[in-house]
Amino acid sequence: MENNQKFALITGATSGIGYELAKLFAKDHYNLVIVARNQAELQSKAQEFKQQGIEVIPIAKDLSKKDEVIALCEEVKSRSINIDVLVNDAGQGLYGLFKDTDLERELDIIHLNICATVILTKHFLKEMVSRNEGKILNLASVASKIPGPWQSVYHGTKAFVLSFSEAIRAELADTNITVTALMPGATNTDFFNKAEMQDSKIVQDKGSLSDPADVAKDGYEALMAGDDKVISGFKNKAQVSMANLTPDSMVANMIKEQQKPVEQEQQQQQQNNE
């Protein structure tokens, strides 16, 4: 029960990897501040986590809006809560060719994936530095290492998250604060539904998707060990290793083929057979 006075703040905590991470923290008796947009889902998950005998504070915010991110920081401060672990999990993508996709949605994705991560990290890191103690887990992705046709903005944001995490980790090398980047591959969450990506080849092949519980376990263990980053899953480790040895243009063309709509793939095969 040594963690029962500690708080972890987890964004995107009601589903997917964020939810599985919250379960792991609750099991280890961390108190939780859980953040997502849907108040009803937050209340439901809060009741579930409280069964571990911990304090759970649900806060509904849309983190794609700068004002709401700042309001989150202010609300936590007003409650006099010290955040011992910050988990920047919330993130979204959008599927399609960049020339066709909606600019406003992509700007919201940039604000959520990048700006919210920067604001929350800046705010809570300053408090961690004053105590010389704390941990930060940022959700990067294998997308951070690979160009992503059909998801160009998402891949670009995750490249930022990984670079940002590695940089501030180096800045904190002489402190007791660690920054860890979790790099999953395609995972069986609601991400693809929100990204309108159900028609892509990679999603249609359900057997290729990782279990979010497995991803969360890898991330949690790496965070607690103070590791700099972890690629979750052997297949994803192999993919990143291959990408590191392959010209970016070739990798981009490979991903373009993997992520294109199944219907387009079928049409191409039909044309090749005629």
Secondary structure by P-SEA (a helix, b strand, c coil): cccccbbbbbccccccaaaaaaaaaaaaccccccccccaaaaaaaaaaaacccbbbbbbbbccccaaaaaaaaaaaaaacccccbbbcccccccccccccccaaaaaaaaaaacaaaaaaaaaaaaaaaaaccbbbbbbccccccccccccaaaaaaaaaaaaaaaaaaaaaccccbbbbbbbbcccccccccccccccccccccccccccaaaaaaaaaaaaaaccccccccaaaaaaaaaaaaccaaaaaaaaaaacccaaaaaaaaaaaac
